[in-house]
Amino acid sequence: MRKRKFGIIIVLFSSSLLFVNRFTTVISDFFGKLFCGNEYMQPVNGIIGDRSCGFNADMYVAILLTVTTILGIVQIFISKKNRV
């Protein structure tokens, strides 16, 4: 039962972070500033974006949270299989 609850917590936590990141980009901005420092979101050829440091924080954070959600779903299915 603990494995199932842990899987549910992982799914809810990572999917909620995914939605927060999608609508506010707070998480992506944090990781972008963490890895790139002052170069993050500097203008390149007059366009402001994360191309200045070569790090696309939005995609990496979205992929990480999606994989975490999938791992939580797998954890839920594994716990059901052991219970039967």
Secondary structure per residue as TSV (DSSP state, phi and psi in degrees):
chain	resnum	aa	ss	phi	psi
A	1	M	-	360.0	-32.3
A	2	R	H	-65.2	-38.8
A	3	K	H	-63.6	-39.2
A	4	R	H	-66.6	-44.3
A	5	K	H	-63.6	-39.5
A	6	F	H	-63.4	-41.4
A	7	G	H	-63.4	-41.0
A	8	I	H	-65.1	-40.9
A	9	I	H	-64.0	-42.2
A	10	I	H	-61.8	-45.3
A	11	V	H	-63.5	-47.2
A	12	L	H	-65.2	-42.1
A	13	F	H	-66.3	-49.3
A	14	S	H	-71.1	-36.1
A	15	S	H	-70.8	-35.1
A	16	S	H	-68.1	-39.1
A	17	L	H	-64.3	-34.9
A	18	L	H	-63.4	-43.1
A	19	F	H	-68.3	-39.6
A	20	V	H	-62.5	-43.0
A	21	N	H	-65.4	-37.9
A	22	R	H	-64.8	-40.1
A	23	F	H	-94.2	-19.3
A	24	T	H	-122.5	-21.8
A	25	T	-	55.9	24.4
A	26	V	H	-67.6	-43.0
A	27	I	H	-67.7	-43.8
A	28	S	H	-63.7	-40.6
A	29	D	H	-63.4	-39.7
A	30	F	H	-61.4	-49.6
A	31	F	H	-68.8	-34.5
A	32	G	H	-63.6	-43.5
A	33	K	H	-69.9	-31.6
A	34	L	H	-66.7	-43.6
A	35	F	H	-84.4	-33.8
A	36	C	H	-102.4	-20.3
A	37	G	G	71.4	-133.3
A	38	N	G	-72.9	-16.9
A	39	E	G	-75.9	-14.5
A	40	Y	T	-67.3	132.4
A	41	M	T	62.0	35.9
A	42	Q	-	-91.8	148.4
A	43	P	E	-67.2	134.4
A	44	V	E	-123.1	116.5
A	45	N	T	55.7	36.6
A	46	G	T	83.0	0.3
A	47	I	E	-112.5	124.6
A	48	I	E	-83.0	128.5
A	49	G	S	-174.5	-178.4
A	50	D	G	-89.8	13.3
A	51	R	G	-73.3	-15.6
A	52	S	G	-65.5	-26.7
A	53	C	T	-113.5	1.6
A	54	G	T	73.3	23.8
A	55	F	-	-127.0	116.2
A	56	N	-	-95.7	87.8
A	57	A	H	-63.3	-36.7
A	58	D	H	-58.9	-45.0
A	59	M	H	-68.8	-42.3
A	60	Y	H	-64.8	-41.9
A	61	V	H	-66.8	-42.0
A	62	A	H	-64.2	-42.3
A	63	I	H	-65.0	-43.5
A	64	L	H	-61.3	-45.4
A	65	L	H	-70.7	-33.8
A	66	T	H	-67.1	-43.3
A	67	V	H	-63.9	-39.6
A	68	T	H	-63.9	-39.7
A	69	T	H	-63.0	-43.8
A	70	I	H	-64.0	-40.8
A	71	L	H	-63.4	-35.9
A	72	G	H	-65.7	-39.8
A	73	I	H	-65.4	-41.6
A	74	V	H	-62.0	-40.0
A	75	Q	H	-61.4	-39.5
A	76	I	H	-64.3	-44.9
A	77	F	H	-66.2	-38.1
A	78	I	H	-64.2	-40.9
A	79	S	H	-67.2	-33.1
A	80	K	H	-68.7	-37.6
A	81	K	H	-66.1	-39.5
A	82	N	H	-72.3	-26.2
A	83	R	H	-74.7	-31.7
A	84	V	-	-76.3	360.0
